[in-house]
């Protein structure tokens, strides 16, 4: 009755069954052999081919043999051009033909290939390839001619660098920016171009390579800016001188001519220059004792140079006031200080109210605000007795007196209206004279005064004031 078969039991732990272990070992050994073989095959391959990413003379040599690289190098050299990038977007191109560029087979490519160390190709591939060089030949003596004939070295194309500097404005100073220019350092430029040719570069930037001769001072230079600021701080005043129908403005355009520098380099306003300027103003605008043109009532023009009428500037006082105003930076309109003043500050300082006397016609006119009020004959001094009335100038009325007694050598003459304008010579009425004008003055003239009919003298007396001009001409 029992079974003929026994139940199989699993093998005890730790015990191996048959030949299973040999299969695993063999599999591992096989895989290692395959990997080793593959490693050797790849190493062998890279013993004759360049790694990925390797470049020679700018050519991608990935997986190429030395022979293939040589062919590519020779081809590239035949078509080679080097673009030289310059300032302002300008370019020059150097061709292989110009410099006689050729490949020199000195086994350097084979040497580069050997130096790959193919037996450690995994590490080398991880490191990547770099740009390698080859030996080339070109006319290194002739390269100077090629470079010097580039547009950037032609005289007409060269702009010299200029430092930033202090410049003038209409009323002051400013910082004038530097000019970078296009002047190249020839030796540096040649070095950069030769290096580019040796590397097989297709372009090179002379700007990036530092080939230009640049300015030494730039617009942000602290010392330059401080100097301009210091100077402009002295030019803030604006003084306007009022000369009636004319003006003179003292602003930065004028003041900057008065700036001087002391021994320590500090800038200041030179008072001597201000005094000189005021003297120039006086020479231009003073009329006291100066020659002037006068348009007569007769329609003629006479030249007058004598007399005591006109403007004379007090130069010291004017210069002192101007100096203080400029240094304080004031903006205002002022009048100069005067020693002598006239009735009008216009260019025609005689103005519209004046007395005019013509000796040859023995006639006198009196104008008030440009309108003729009196036109009368007169009797002036007798020239035949040495009493001629002075002429050829402009005098000012010195005084106005009524009921005055004129006295002189051997005579006394009471008058109602006395208006002296030149010492003892003046305009007055003469009630004991019945006739006026003509040639009376040549035989019965006055002692130098201007004898005037009573009513005319009375009218003139009411019009003129002290300082009114009296024009006397022949």
C-alpha positions as a printed NumPy array, in Angstrom:
array([[  0.   ,   0.   ,   0.   ],
       [  2.416,   2.944,   0.172],
       [  3.551,   5.375,  -2.578],
       [  6.537,   4.59 ,  -4.734],
       [  7.613,   8.263,  -4.919],
       [  9.157,  10.534,  -2.294],
       [  8.385,  14.216,  -1.923],
       [ 11.258,  16.576,  -3.031],
       [ 12.477,  18.972,  -0.439],
       [ 14.225,  22.354,  -1.061],
       [ 17.934,  22.471,  -0.631],
       [ 19.179,  23.662,   2.648],
       [ 20.243,  27.295,   2.826],
       [ 23.842,  27.985,   1.845],
       [ 24.117,  24.992,  -0.379],
       [ 24.578,  25.417,  -4.195],
       [ 22.89 ,  23.276,  -6.679],
       [ 24.672,  21.744,  -9.59 ],
       [ 26.548,  24.086, -12.103],
       [ 24.357,  27.273, -11.839],
       [ 27.118,  29.316, -10.336],
       [ 29.34 ,  28.834, -13.337],
       [ 26.813,  30.466, -15.624],
       [ 26.861,  33.765, -13.678],
       [ 30.611,  33.873, -13.594],
       [ 30.839,  33.255, -17.256],
       [ 28.324,  36.003, -17.986],
       [ 30.259,  38.577, -16.002],
       [ 33.511,  37.573, -17.593],
       [ 31.932,  37.836, -21.007],
       [ 30.605,  41.311, -20.359],
       [ 33.989,  42.482, -19.107],
       [ 35.668,  41.088, -22.174],
       [ 33.211,  42.842, -24.437],
       [ 33.691,  46.144, -22.595],
       [ 37.455,  45.78 , -22.734],
       [ 37.312,  45.02 , -26.389],
       [ 35.056,  48.01 , -27.011],
       [ 37.362,  50.234, -24.966],
       [ 40.331,  49.055, -26.985],
       [ 38.485,  49.535, -30.257],
       [ 37.483,  53.099, -29.335],
       [ 40.991,  53.839, -28.106],
       [ 42.368,  52.485, -31.34 ],
       [ 39.87 ,  54.644, -33.251],
       [ 40.901,  57.812, -31.433],
       [ 44.48 ,  56.933, -32.052],
       [ 43.786,  57.923, -35.631],
       [ 40.88 ,  60.348, -35.261],
       [ 40.423,  63.565, -33.349],
       [ 38.038,  63.792, -30.441],
       [ 34.686,  65.511, -30.813],
       [ 34.987,  69.232, -30.276],
       [ 38.625,  69.413, -31.317],
       [ 39.457,  72.335, -33.59 ],
       [ 42.609,  73.085, -35.503],
       [ 43.158,  76.459, -37.088],
       [ 39.487,  77.181, -36.494],
       [ 38.351,  73.99 , -38.278],
       [ 36.067,  71.478, -36.516],
       [ 38.169,  68.301, -36.601],
       [ 35.688,  66.008, -34.829],
       [ 36.222,  62.352, -35.893],
       [ 38.614,  63.418, -38.663],
       [ 41.945,  61.776, -39.502],
       [ 45.174,  63.754, -39.783],
       [ 45.002,  63.513, -43.554],
       [ 41.452,  64.831, -43.647],
       [ 42.435,  67.725, -41.401],
       [ 45.351,  68.599, -43.642],
       [ 43.03 ,  68.733, -46.623],
       [ 40.62 ,  71.029, -44.769],
       [ 43.464,  73.262, -43.564],
       [ 44.868,  73.618, -47.069],
       [ 41.403,  74.387, -48.411],
       [ 40.734,  76.972, -45.739],
       [ 44.065,  78.668, -46.291],
       [ 43.31 ,  79.065, -49.968],
       [ 39.995,  80.774, -49.177],
       [ 41.218,  82.511, -46.037],
       [ 40.424,  86.117, -45.239],
       [ 40.964,  88.013, -42.022],
       [ 38.447,  90.782, -41.359],
       [ 40.031,  93.528, -39.266],
       [ 37.29 ,  95.342, -37.37 ],
       [ 38.025,  98.967, -36.568],
       [ 36.388, 101.903, -34.847],
       [ 33.331, 103.619, -36.267],
       [ 32.225, 100.435, -38.044],
       [ 35.122, 100.487, -40.489],
       [ 36.72 ,  97.26 , -41.685],
       [ 39.768,  96.07 , -43.593],
       [ 40.192,  92.607, -45.128],
       [ 43.495,  90.743, -45.439],
       [ 43.478,  87.848, -47.929],
       [ 45.729,  84.784, -48.135],
       [ 46.934,  85.968, -51.527],
       [ 48.048,  89.318, -50.137],
       [ 50.335,  87.738, -47.577],
       [ 51.248,  84.525, -49.429],
       [ 49.653,  82.367, -46.748],
       [ 50.443,  78.621, -47.067],
       [ 50.177,  75.501, -44.926],
       [ 53.489,  74.137, -43.676],
       [ 53.297,  70.367, -43.16 ],
       [ 55.64 ,  69.83 , -40.254],
       [ 53.781,  66.848, -38.788],
       [ 52.194,  69.147, -36.213],
       [ 48.736,  67.715, -36.972],
       [ 50.015,  64.192, -36.355],
       [ 51.641,  65.462, -33.201],
       [ 48.33 ,  66.955, -32.043],
       [ 46.616,  63.641, -32.767],
       [ 49.219,  61.685, -30.821],
       [ 48.927,  64.05 , -27.869],
       [ 45.251,  63.147, -27.493],
       [ 46.263,  60.168, -25.263],
       [ 43.709,  57.868, -26.753],
       [ 44.179,  55.288, -23.979],
       [ 42.25 ,  57.552, -21.629],
       [ 39.692,  58.581, -24.179],
       [ 36.695,  58.761, -21.782],
       [ 38.413,  61.415, -19.681],
       [ 39.66 ,  63.283, -22.725],
       [ 36.165,  63.34 , -24.247],
       [ 34.761,  64.733, -21.023],
       [ 37.411,  67.464, -21.039],
       [ 36.559,  68.431, -24.605],
       [ 38.953,  69.624, -27.254],
       [ 40.623,  72.948, -27.543],
       [ 41.588,  74.97 , -30.577],
       [ 44.948,  73.702, -31.776],
       [ 47.365,  75.42 , -34.108],
       [ 49.175,  74.348, -37.24 ],
       [ 52.236,  75.705, -38.855],
       [ 51.651,  78.166, -41.654],
       [ 53.985,  80.338, -43.602],
       [ 53.387,  83.787, -44.981],
       [ 55.476,  86.748, -45.991],
       [ 56.254,  88.246, -42.605],
       [ 58.364,  90.969, -44.159],
       [ 55.693,  91.859, -46.666],
       [ 53.027,  91.908, -43.956],
       [ 54.208,  95.395, -42.97 ],
       [ 53.321,  96.7  , -46.414],
       [ 49.915,  95.017, -46.271],
       [ 49.137,  96.441, -42.834],
       [ 50.345,  99.947, -43.617],
       [ 48.18 ,  99.99 , -46.746],
       [ 45.051,  99.196, -44.777],
       [ 42.507, 102.03 , -44.759],
       [ 42.954, 102.529, -41.03 ],
       [ 46.592, 103.538, -41.552],
       [ 46.07 , 105.9  , -44.48 ],
       [ 46.82 , 109.488, -43.348],
       [ 43.457, 110.862, -44.454],
       [ 41.611, 108.365, -42.278],
       [ 43.578, 108.924, -39.083],
       [ 41.969, 111.116, -36.431],
       [ 44.226, 111.989, -33.524],
       [ 42.876, 111.407, -30.022],
       [ 42.061, 114.53 , -28.027],
       [ 41.872, 114.866, -24.285],
       [ 38.727, 116.198, -22.7  ],
       [ 39.381, 119.836, -21.926],
       [ 37.898, 123.109, -20.776],
       [ 36.001, 124.884, -23.509],
       [ 34.313, 128.251, -23.888],
       [ 30.591, 128.887, -24.029],
       [ 29.092, 132.292, -24.852],
       [ 28.918, 133.114, -21.133],
       [ 31.31 , 130.726, -19.424],
       [ 33.055, 127.392, -19.585],
       [ 32.164, 123.761, -20.162],
       [ 33.841, 120.374, -20.288],
       [ 34.493, 119.447, -23.906],
       [ 34.37 , 115.626, -24.198],
       [ 37.369, 113.682, -25.329],
       [ 37.767, 112.563, -28.943],
       [ 38.674, 108.895, -29.087],
       [ 40.142, 109.263, -32.545],
       [ 41.3  , 106.474, -34.834],
       [ 45.053, 106.533, -34.246],
       [ 46.454, 103.018, -33.903],
       [ 49.563, 101.761, -32.122],
       [ 51.237, 100.134, -35.11 ],
       [ 53.333,  97.632, -33.187],
       [ 50.373,  96.472, -31.112],
       [ 48.171,  96.268, -34.212],
       [ 50.749,  94.209, -36.069],
       [ 51.12 ,  91.867, -33.094],
       [ 47.346,  91.313, -32.915],
       [ 47.025,  90.702, -36.66 ],
       [ 49.945,  88.258, -36.706],
       [ 48.45 ,  86.365, -33.789],
       [ 45.075,  86.213, -35.578],
       [ 46.758,  84.892, -38.715],
       [ 48.63 ,  82.275, -36.691],
       [ 45.377,  81.159, -35.046],
       [ 43.44 ,  81.106, -38.297],
       [ 40.929,  83.603, -36.929],
       [ 38.5  ,  85.006, -39.467],
       [ 38.039,  88.302, -37.691],
       [ 39.749,  90.401, -35.073],
       [ 38.611,  93.553, -33.272],
       [ 41.334,  96.172, -32.895],
       [ 39.161,  97.936, -30.302],
       [ 38.821,  94.86 , -28.1  ],
       [ 42.507,  94.069, -28.536],
       [ 43.511,  97.5  , -27.217],
       [ 45.27 ,  98.682, -30.357],
       [ 44.115, 102.311, -30.29 ],
       [ 45.964, 105.222, -28.763],
       [ 43.323, 106.715, -26.507],
       [ 43.04 , 110.115, -24.772],
       [ 44.592, 110.53 , -21.353],
       [ 41.869, 112.782, -19.932],
       [ 38.152, 111.95 , -20.107],
       [ 35.072, 114.11 , -19.58 ],
       [ 34.45 , 112.647, -16.142],
       [ 37.894, 113.662, -14.924],
       [ 37.364, 115.078, -11.385],
       [ 40.092, 117.695, -11.638],
       [ 38.825, 119.009, -14.971],
       [ 35.228, 119.195, -13.765],
       [ 36.247, 120.909, -10.538],
       [ 38.17 , 123.512, -12.529],
       [ 35.204, 124.271, -14.795],
       [ 32.864, 124.474, -11.807],
       [ 35.226, 126.837,  -9.992],
       [ 35.497, 129.123, -13.002],
       [ 31.766, 129.223, -13.665],
       [ 31.129, 130.127, -10.028],
       [ 32.931, 133.412, -10.73 ],
       [ 30.723, 134.214, -13.723],
       [ 27.241, 134.367, -12.206],
       [ 26.839, 138.153, -12.245],
       [ 24.943, 139.998, -14.954],
       [ 25.319, 143.771, -14.708],
       [ 23.612, 146.012, -17.258],
       [ 24.915, 149.553, -17.683],
       [ 22.299, 152.042, -18.862],
       [ 23.521, 154.576, -21.391],
       [ 20.131, 155.865, -22.49 ],
       [ 19.588, 154.467, -25.971],
       [ 22.532, 152.079, -25.522],
       [ 23.452, 149.428, -23.01 ],
       [ 26.502, 147.477, -22.   ],
       [ 26.079, 144.061, -20.358],
       [ 28.71 , 142.639, -18.047],
       [ 28.038, 138.907, -17.92 ],
       [ 30.092, 135.742, -18.102],
       [ 31.301, 136.534, -21.618],
       [ 32.96 , 139.687, -20.263],
       [ 33.879, 138.575, -16.76 ],
       [ 35.796, 135.524, -17.958],
       [ 38.349, 137.921, -19.455],
       [ 39.006, 139.237, -15.949],
       [ 39.828, 135.877, -14.36 ],
       [ 43.377, 135.318, -13.17 ],
       [ 45.109, 132.52 , -11.298],
       [ 47.19 , 132.908,  -8.185],
       [ 50.419, 131.096,  -7.334],
       [ 48.499, 128.25 ,  -5.725],
       [ 46.354, 127.734,  -8.808],
       [ 43.15 , 129.26 ,  -7.434],
       [ 41.086, 131.47 ,  -9.745],
       [ 39.964, 134.989,  -8.845],
       [ 38.585, 138.194, -10.371],
       [ 41.42 , 140.573, -11.193],
       [ 40.411, 144.117, -10.197],
       [ 43.003, 145.55 , -12.569],
       [ 41.03 , 144.052, -15.443],
       [ 37.845, 145.657, -14.133],
       [ 39.551, 149.062, -13.999],
       [ 40.736, 148.583, -17.558],
       [ 37.195, 147.704, -18.653],
       [ 35.763, 150.822, -17.005],
       [ 38.417, 152.929, -18.722],
       [ 37.275, 151.442, -22.028],
       [ 33.679, 152.313, -21.185],
       [ 34.714, 155.883, -20.422],
       [ 36.578, 156.163, -23.713],
       [ 33.495, 154.903, -25.539],
       [ 30.746, 156.82 , -23.746],
       [ 32.311, 159.954, -22.234],
       [ 31.497, 163.081, -24.23 ],
       [ 32.938, 165.815, -22.019],
       [ 35.373, 167.795, -24.176],
       [ 35.082, 165.199, -26.933],
       [ 34.565, 165.863, -30.614],
       [ 30.99 , 165.482, -31.825],
       [ 28.914, 166.074, -34.935],
       [ 26.037, 168.535, -34.718],
       [ 23.209, 169.052, -37.205],
       [ 22.456, 172.771, -37.301],
       [ 19.195, 174.646, -37.811],
       [ 20.633, 175.709, -41.15 ],
       [ 20.649, 172.106, -42.392],
       [ 24.412, 171.74 , -42.219],
       [ 26.596, 169.539, -40.048],
       [ 29.436, 170.996, -38.025],
       [ 32.162, 169.349, -35.978],
       [ 32.412, 170.543, -32.374],
       [ 35.296, 169.755, -30.045],
       [ 35.44 , 172.446, -27.351],
       [ 33.344, 173.384, -24.38 ],
       [ 32.544, 171.978, -20.984],
       [ 29.332, 170.121, -21.731],
       [ 29.032, 166.365, -21.632],
       [ 29.489, 163.181, -19.615],
       [ 32.654, 162.282, -17.762],
       [ 32.705, 159.037, -15.802],
       [ 34.136, 158.74 , -12.312],
       [ 36.194, 155.725, -13.24 ],
       [ 37.479, 154.779,  -9.794],
       [ 34.046, 154.887,  -8.169],
       [ 32.448, 153.05 , -11.088],
       [ 35.093, 150.321, -11.058],
       [ 34.756, 149.813,  -7.313],
       [ 30.987, 149.388,  -7.528],
       [ 31.337, 147.029, -10.486],
       [ 33.938, 144.913,  -8.679],
       [ 31.662, 144.465,  -5.668],
       [ 28.656, 143.601,  -7.835],
       [ 30.558, 141.027,  -9.891],
       [ 32.063, 139.304,  -6.876],
       [ 28.646, 139.171,  -5.229],
       [ 27.135, 137.591,  -8.339],
       [ 24.469, 140.279,  -8.674],
       [ 21.987, 140.664, -11.519],
       [ 20.926, 144.297, -11.871],
       [ 20.854, 147.404, -14.034],
       [ 22.994, 150.283, -12.805],
       [ 24.319, 153.613, -14.038],
       [ 27.984, 154.538, -13.861],
       [ 29.225, 157.157, -11.447],
       [ 29.967, 160.523, -13.093],
       [ 32.132, 163.56 , -12.465],
       [ 30.246, 165.568, -15.11 ],
       [ 26.762, 164.91 , -16.432],
       [ 24.78 , 166.165, -19.393],
       [ 21.069, 166.608, -20.08 ],
       [ 20.692, 163.414, -22.122],
       [ 22.449, 160.046, -21.857],
       [ 21.531, 159.113, -25.43 ],
       [ 24.17 , 159.014, -28.114],
       [ 23.073, 162.57 , -28.968],
       [ 23.669, 163.859, -25.447],
       [ 22.61 , 167.417, -26.354],
       [ 19.046, 166.199, -26.258],
       [ 15.951, 168.089, -27.359],
       [ 16.287, 171.21 , -25.205],
       [ 19.213, 173.435, -26.086],
       [ 20.377, 176.846, -27.344],
       [ 22.118, 177.13 , -30.708],
       [ 24.152, 180.151, -31.826],
       [ 25.624, 180.769, -35.284],
       [ 28.292, 183.503, -35.198],
       [ 28.466, 184.147, -38.941],
       [ 24.68 , 184.595, -39.228],
       [ 24.343, 186.334, -35.86 ],
       [ 21.321, 184.16 , -35.174],
       [ 20.209, 182.202, -32.135],
       [ 17.648, 179.382, -31.81 ],
       [ 16.203, 177.838, -28.691],
       [ 14.591, 174.377, -28.762],
       [ 12.432, 172.831, -26.096],
       [ 11.866, 169.069, -26.245],
       [ 12.76 , 169.138, -29.92 ],
       [ 10.462, 172.017, -30.85 ],
       [ 11.735, 175.409, -31.96 ],
       [ 10.581, 178.084, -29.509],
       [ 12.882, 181.035, -30.246],
       [ 14.572, 182.169, -33.469],
       [ 16.173, 185.583, -32.96 ],
       [ 18.962, 187.796, -34.253],
       [ 21.725, 188.534, -31.756],
       [ 24.934, 190.5  , -31.385],
       [ 28.004, 188.56 , -30.283],
       [ 31.501, 189.667, -29.304],
       [ 33.541, 191.981, -31.523],
       [ 36.372, 189.923, -33.037],
       [ 38.119, 193.088, -34.236],
       [ 38.693, 194.15 , -30.636],
       [ 39.701, 190.696, -29.423],
       [ 36.33 , 190.041, -27.847],
       [ 35.065, 187.312, -30.176],
       [ 32.574, 184.941, -28.609],
       [ 34.236, 181.504, -28.295],
       [ 32.81 , 179.059, -30.853],
       [ 33.272, 175.505, -32.039],
       [ 32.032, 173.776, -28.912],
       [ 29.21 , 172.979, -26.526],
       [ 28.923, 174.604, -23.132],
       [ 26.448, 174.215, -20.284],
       [ 24.402, 176.961, -18.671],
       [ 26.254, 177.619, -15.398],
       [ 23.675, 179.839, -13.657],
       [ 20.443, 181.777, -14.025],
       [ 20.119, 185.227, -12.492],
       [ 17.657, 188.109, -12.783],
       [ 18.335, 191.819, -12.302],
       [ 22.037, 191.278, -12.593],
       [ 24.711, 193.937, -13.202],
       [ 27.403, 193.019, -15.676],
       [ 30.72 , 194.67 , -14.902],
       [ 33.937, 194.828, -16.755],
       [ 36.831, 197.07 , -17.517],
       [ 35.277, 200.515, -17.881],
       [ 31.644, 199.472, -17.951],
       [ 28.599, 198.419, -15.92 ],
       [ 25.504, 197.03 , -17.627],
       [ 22.355, 196.109, -15.705],
       [ 20.347, 193.254, -17.281],
       [ 17.096, 191.536, -16.385],
       [ 18.148, 188.028, -17.441],
       [ 21.657, 186.658, -17.124],
       [ 22.574, 183.101, -18.274],
       [ 26.357, 182.554, -18.233],
       [ 27.693, 179.46 , -20.049],
       [ 31.42 , 180.086, -20.458],
       [ 32.891, 181.933, -17.519],
       [ 31.964, 185.595, -17.888],
       [ 30.379, 184.956, -21.255],
       [ 26.663, 184.377, -21.338],
       [ 23.285, 185.151, -22.841],
       [ 21.475, 188.259, -21.641],
       [ 19.016, 190.926, -22.69 ],
       [ 20.381, 194.334, -23.835],
       [ 17.697, 196.991, -23.544],
       [ 19.873, 199.858, -24.757],
       [ 20.534, 198.095, -28.072],
       [ 17.903, 198.693, -30.719],
       [ 19.29 , 196.647, -33.59 ],
       [ 20.453, 193.038, -33.646],
       [ 21.937, 190.718, -36.257],
       [ 23.681, 191.452, -39.497],
       [ 27.274, 192.661, -39.204],
       [ 26.816, 194.838, -36.149],
       [ 29.113, 192.552, -34.135],
       [ 32.062, 193.433, -36.401],
       [ 31.965, 197.111, -35.423],
       [ 29.754, 197.405, -32.372],
       [ 29.874, 193.935, -30.922],
       [ 29.777, 192.921, -27.281],
       [ 32.659, 192.114, -24.983],
       [ 31.976, 188.418, -25.777],
       [ 28.436, 187.914, -24.47 ],
       [ 25.422, 187.175, -26.633],
       [ 23.241, 190.292, -26.627],
       [ 19.639, 189.231, -27.092],
       [ 16.358, 191.074, -27.658],
       [ 14.436, 191.352, -24.407],
       [ 11.473, 189.135, -25.199],
       [ 13.702, 186.42 , -26.674],
       [ 15.964, 186.546, -23.592],
       [ 12.93 , 186.369, -21.313],
       [ 11.546, 183.314, -23.162],
       [ 14.884, 181.524, -23.208],
       [ 15.346, 182.221, -19.492],
       [ 12.082, 180.428, -18.814],
       [ 13.081, 177.387, -20.849],
       [ 16.69 , 176.667, -19.913],
       [ 18.019, 175.348, -16.643],
       [ 21.469, 174.966, -15.175],
       [ 23.2  , 172.382, -17.36 ],
       [ 21.242, 173.106, -20.565],
       [ 23.663, 172.891, -23.516],
       [ 24.622, 175.936, -25.553],
       [ 26.028, 175.124, -29.001],
       [ 28.197, 177.839, -30.578],
       [ 29.699, 177.561, -34.047],
       [ 30.934, 179.896, -36.735]])
